[in-house]
């Protein structure tokens, strides 16, 4: 197990207790927190400038270091806006890119795993990758004349102004142990949720989690009466086969045909334990789960290690299961003879993108429509 993945697991220990292994990192948390506070102050005082675009920007991001289901949410919002007849540009920094990209379409996994996944699942959107998202936005607006720009993972990107700030919180993990990096998963203090205009509580949601987040909103929301907390549960929708890229079944009972087969899983996501739990919750027999650090770039050596375990269990009619985020990075490495045994787990959000456009965006107090655009009053 990679050290980074191991530390990330400690951030979400049951009972929200601080692991003794993290205690030596407390001075680093203090230093990180000071840096975050100074940066926020610099923007509040105007020492650092925020660029305001002529096109409405919708930011989707986290307070924590990933694992909230952000990419599927971006896909659903993009689809909803496109169904409403809008031209949508998605800006991504290109996390996981094999080489830094100054400006370009996310048409290949090497441009960033999450960006490519968004482009693949929302093909009518225009997904642009660039490290400097201000200059990327300016070029994208000039080139494509979008009605809306979605800023992927943009909650902390204060250089770029936004019309709507969407914050995602994992309903099953919340904020882990509640500490800032590197002791905990928080990128910013909890009270910064006051910048949000809409909160999606994602994945597995309990009444206790909903009440907790609503309590945070009352305490830190600075009187934002319009700040909604919307539950967006993620539900299993079947396994999608690599061979034909079709979902085997969209009903949970569709997993029945795989329950007598050995499952070799592999993932490079923020919360691999959640991926493994989701597989096991469907009655699948996970005999081995290869966990790599988030955004890991797979090598042939990695795949050979996975395939060695797969071949050892040939008598159990094994299958390989990974995530939609990981599949594009390994697709070319998988030998043709076993491609029929490769699947991705489909966990789909209960979010209708048209609801976001029809019931939230167009109804939000303080915003009026001018042509195709939304502008703050």
C-alpha positions in Angstrom: 0.0 0.0 0.0 1.3 3.4 -0.9 2.2 5.8 1.9 -0.1 8.5 0.6 -3.1 6.1 0.4 -2.3 4.8 3.9 -2.3 8.4 5.4 -5.5 9.2 3.5 -7.1 6.1 5.2 -6.0 7.4 8.6 -7.9 10.7 7.9 -11.1 8.8 7.9 -10.7 6.4 10.8 -13.9 5.2 12.4 -15.1 7.4 15.3 -13.3 10.4 13.9 -10.4 9.8 16.2 -7.0 11.3 15.5 -4.6 8.4 14.8 -1.4 8.4 16.9 0.4 8.0 13.6 -0.6 11.5 12.6 0.6 13.3 15.7 4.1 14.0 14.4 2.4 15.9 11.5 0.6 18.5 13.8 3.3 21.2 13.3 2.8 20.8 9.5 -1.0 21.2 10.0 -0.4 24.5 11.9 1.9 25.8 9.1 -0.5 24.8 6.4 -3.4 26.4 8.2 -1.4 29.7 8.6 -0.7 29.6 4.9 -4.4 29.1 4.0 -5.5 31.9 6.4 -3.0 34.3 4.9 -4.1 33.4 1.3 -7.8 33.9 2.2 -7.0 37.2 3.8 -5.1 38.4 0.8 -8.2 37.8 -1.4 -10.5 39.4 1.1 -8.4 42.5 1.3 -7.9 42.7 -2.4 -4.2 42.1 -2.3 -4.7 39.2 -4.6 -7.1 39.8 -7.5 -10.1 37.8 -8.7 -10.8 37.7 -12.4 -14.5 38.2 -13.2 -15.5 36.6 -16.5 -18.2 37.9 -18.8 -19.7 34.4 -18.9 -21.3 32.8 -15.8 -19.0 30.4 -14.0 -20.4 27.5 -11.9 -17.8 26.1 -9.6 -18.0 22.5 -8.3 -15.6 21.6 -5.5 -14.8 20.2 -2.1 -13.5 21.2 1.3 -11.7 17.9 1.5 -9.1 16.2 -0.7 -11.5 14.4 -3.1 -13.7 11.3 -2.7 -17.0 13.2 -2.8 -18.2 12.1 -6.2 -17.3 15.4 -7.8 -16.7 14.1 -11.4 -20.1 12.4 -11.8 -21.8 15.5 -10.4 -19.9 17.7 -13.0 -21.1 15.3 -15.7 -24.7 15.4 -14.6 -24.8 19.2 -14.4 -23.1 19.5 -17.8 -25.7 17.1 -19.3 -28.6 19.1 -17.7 -27.4 22.4 -19.1 -26.8 20.8 -22.5 -30.4 19.4 -22.5 -31.6 22.9 -21.8 -29.9 23.9 -25.1 -26.8 25.6 -23.6 -23.2 25.4 -24.8 -21.1 24.3 -21.9 -17.3 24.5 -21.3 -15.8 22.5 -18.5 -12.4 23.8 -17.2 -10.1 21.3 -15.6 -6.6 21.7 -14.3 -5.9 18.2 -15.6 -5.1 16.3 -12.4 -3.4 13.0 -13.3 -2.1 14.3 -16.7 1.1 12.6 -17.8 2.5 16.0 -18.9 1.4 19.5 -17.9 -1.1 21.0 -20.5 -1.2 24.7 -21.2 -4.5 24.6 -23.2 -6.3 21.8 -24.9 -9.3 19.5 -25.2 -9.4 16.5 -22.9 -9.5 14.0 -25.8 -7.0 11.5 -24.4 -6.5 10.0 -20.9 -3.0 11.5 -20.8 -4.6 14.9 -20.5 -6.0 14.0 -17.0 -8.1 11.0 -15.9 -11.0 13.0 -14.5 -11.1 15.5 -17.4 -11.1 12.6 -19.9 -13.9 10.9 -18.0 -16.1 14.0 -18.1 -15.5 14.4 -21.8 -16.2 10.7 -22.5 -19.5 10.7 -20.4 -20.7 14.2 -21.6 -19.4 14.2 -25.2 -21.4 17.4 -26.1 -19.5 19.4 -23.5 -16.2 21.1 -24.3 -13.7 19.9 -21.7 -10.6 22.1 -21.7 -7.5 21.3 -19.7 -5.0 24.0 -18.6 -2.9 24.7 -15.5 -3.7 28.5 -15.5 -7.5 28.4 -15.5 -7.9 32.2 -15.8 -6.0 32.2 -19.1 -7.7 28.9 -20.1 -11.1 30.5 -19.5 -10.3 33.5 -21.6 -9.2 31.4 -24.5 -12.1 29.0 -24.2 -14.7 31.8 -24.1 -13.0 33.3 -27.3 -12.9 29.9 -29.0 -16.3 28.4 -28.1 -18.6 31.2 -26.9 -20.2 29.1 -24.1 -23.3 30.0 -22.3 -21.9 28.5 -19.1 -18.5 27.5 -17.8 -18.2 24.7 -15.2 -15.1 25.0 -13.0 -14.1 21.5 -12.0 -12.6 21.3 -8.5 -12.8 25.1 -8.2 -13.8 25.8 -4.6 -10.3 26.9 -3.6 -9.5 28.5 -7.0 -10.2 32.1 -5.8 -8.4 33.7 -8.8 -11.5 33.1 -10.8 -14.9 34.6 -9.9 -18.0 32.5 -10.1 -21.8 33.1 -10.3 -22.5 29.9 -8.4 -20.4 28.0 -5.8 -21.4 24.4 -5.4 -19.8 22.5 -2.4 -19.8 18.7 -2.2 -19.6 16.8 1.1 -19.3 13.1 1.4 -22.4 11.9 3.3 -20.7 8.7 4.5 -17.4 10.2 5.6 -18.3 13.9 6.2 -15.0 15.7 7.0 -13.1 12.7 8.4 -11.2 13.6 11.6 -11.9 17.3 11.0 -8.2 18.4 10.8 -6.5 20.3 8.0 -3.9 18.7 5.8 -1.7 16.8 6.3 -3.2 15.6 9.6 -6.7 15.5 8.2 -8.5 15.7 4.8 -9.5 19.4 5.0 -8.1 21.8 2.4 -9.7 24.8 4.3 -11.4 25.3 7.7 -15.0 24.2 7.9 -16.3 27.8 8.3 -15.3 28.5 4.7 -18.5 26.7 3.6 -20.0 30.1 4.0 -18.8 30.8 0.4 -21.1 28.1 -0.9 -24.4 28.8 -2.7 -25.5 25.1 -2.8 -24.3 22.0 -0.9 -24.7 18.5 -2.3 -24.4 15.8 0.4 -23.3 12.9 -1.7 -22.9 9.1 -1.7 -24.4 7.3 1.3 -26.6 9.6 3.3 -28.0 9.2 6.8 -30.4 11.4 8.7 -27.6 12.1 11.2 -25.2 13.2 8.4 -28.0 15.5 7.0 -28.6 17.1 10.4 -24.9 17.5 11.0 -24.4 19.4 7.7 -27.5 21.5 8.2 -26.1 22.4 11.6 -22.9 23.6 10.0 -24.9 25.7 7.6 -26.7 27.4 10.5 -23.5 28.0 12.3 -21.2 29.1 9.4 -23.6 30.0 6.6 -23.6 33.7 7.7 -27.4 34.0 7.5 -27.6 32.7 3.9 -31.3 31.8 3.9 -31.1 30.4 0.4 -28.2 28.0 1.1 -29.7 24.6 0.4 -28.4 21.2 1.5 -29.5 18.7 -1.2 -28.9 14.9 -0.7 -27.5 13.2 -3.8 -27.2 9.5 -3.0 -25.0 7.3 -5.2 -26.5 3.9 -6.0 -25.1 0.8 -7.8 -26.3 0.5 -11.4 -24.5 -2.6 -12.5 -21.1 -3.5 -14.0 -20.1 -2.0 -17.3 -18.1 -4.3 -19.6 -15.0 -3.1 -21.3 -15.6 -5.3 -24.3 -18.8 -3.6 -25.4 -18.9 -0.7 -22.9 -22.5 -1.4 -22.0 -23.9 -1.7 -18.5 -24.7 -5.3 -17.8 -27.6 -4.4 -15.6 -29.0 -1.3 -14.1 -30.8 -3.2 -11.4 -28.9 -4.4 -8.3 -30.1 -8.0 -8.9 -28.0 -7.8 -12.0 -24.9 -8.5 -9.9 -26.2 -12.0 -9.2 -24.4 -13.5 -12.3 -21.0 -12.3 -10.8 -21.4 -13.4 -7.2 -19.9 -16.9 -7.8 -16.9 -15.5 -9.6 -13.7 -14.2 -8.0 -13.2 -10.5 -8.2 -9.7 -8.9 -8.5 -10.2 -5.2 -8.0 -7.9 -2.3 -8.6 -8.3 1.5 -8.2 -6.5 4.8 -7.9 -9.1 6.9 -6.2 -9.2 9.1 -3.2 -11.1 6.6 -1.1 -10.3 3.1 -2.3 -11.9 1.5 0.8 -15.3 3.0 -0.3 -14.9 1.4 -3.8 -14.1 -2.0 -2.1 -17.1 -1.6 0.2 -19.4 -0.9 -2.7 -18.3 -4.1 -4.4 -18.8 -6.2 -1.3 -22.2 -4.6 -0.6 -23.4 -6.2 -3.9 -22.2 -9.6 -2.7 -19.2 -9.7 -4.9 -16.2 -11.8 -3.7 -13.2 -9.5 -3.7 -10.2 -11.7 -3.3 -7.7 -8.9 -3.8 -7.9 -5.2 -4.1 -4.8 -3.4 -5.6 -4.9 0.2 -4.1 -2.8 2.9 -5.8 -2.6 6.6 -4.9 -5.1 9.0 -6.4 -4.4 9.8 -10.0 -1.8 7.1 -10.3 -0.5 6.5 -13.8 -0.5 2.8 -14.4 2.5 1.0 -15.9 2.8 -2.4 -17.5 4.5 -3.5 -14.3 1.4 -2.6 -12.3 -0.9 -4.4 -14.7 1.4 -7.5 -14.7 1.1 -7.7 -10.9 -2.7 -7.5 -11.1 -2.8 -10.1 -13.9 -0.6 -12.5 -11.9 -3.3 -12.6 -9.2 -6.0 -12.8 -11.8 -4.4 -15.8 -13.5 -3.8 -17.6 -10.1 -7.5 -17.8 -9.7 -8.4 -19.0 -13.2 -10.3 -21.9 -11.8 -12.7 -19.5 -10.1 -13.7 -17.8 -13.4 -12.3 -14.4 -12.2 -13.2 -10.9 -13.4 -11.2 -7.6 -13.1 -13.2 -4.7 -11.7 -12.1 -1.1 -11.6 -13.6 2.4 -11.8 -14.6 4.6 -14.7 -11.8 6.9 -13.7 -9.2 4.2 -13.9 -10.3 2.3 -17.0 -9.1 4.8 -19.6 -5.6 4.7 -18.2 -5.3 0.9 -18.4 -7.4 0.1 -21.4 -4.4 -0.1 -23.8 -2.4 -2.3 -21.4 -5.0 -5.0 -21.0 -4.3 -8.1 -23.2 -7.0 -8.9 -25.8 -7.7 -12.4 -24.5 -9.0 -11.2 -21.1 -10.8 -8.0 -22.2 -14.1 -9.8 -21.9 -13.5 -10.2 -18.2 -12.9 -6.5 -17.4 -15.7 -4.4 -15.9 -16.2 -1.1 -14.1 -18.6 -0.6 -11.2 -21.3 1.9 -12.0 -22.2 4.1 -9.0 -24.6 6.8 -10.4 -25.7 9.9 -8.5 -29.4 10.5 -8.0 -29.1 14.0 -9.5 -31.1 15.3 -12.5 -29.1 18.0 -14.2 -32.3 19.6 -15.5 -33.4 20.0 -11.9 -30.3 22.0 -11.3 -31.0 24.3 -14.3 -34.9 24.5 -14.0 -35.4 24.4 -10.2 -32.2 26.0 -8.8 -30.2 28.0 -11.3 -33.1 29.8 -13.0 -34.9 30.3 -9.6 -32.0 31.5 -7.5 -32.7 34.9 -5.9 -30.3 37.6 -6.8 -29.7 36.4 -10.3 -31.5 37.5 -13.5 -31.3 36.2 -17.0 -30.0 38.3 -19.8 -30.1 36.4 -23.1 -28.4 33.1 -22.4 -26.4 34.3 -19.5 -26.9 34.6 -15.8 -25.6 37.8 -14.1 -25.5 38.8 -10.5 -27.6 41.9 -9.7 
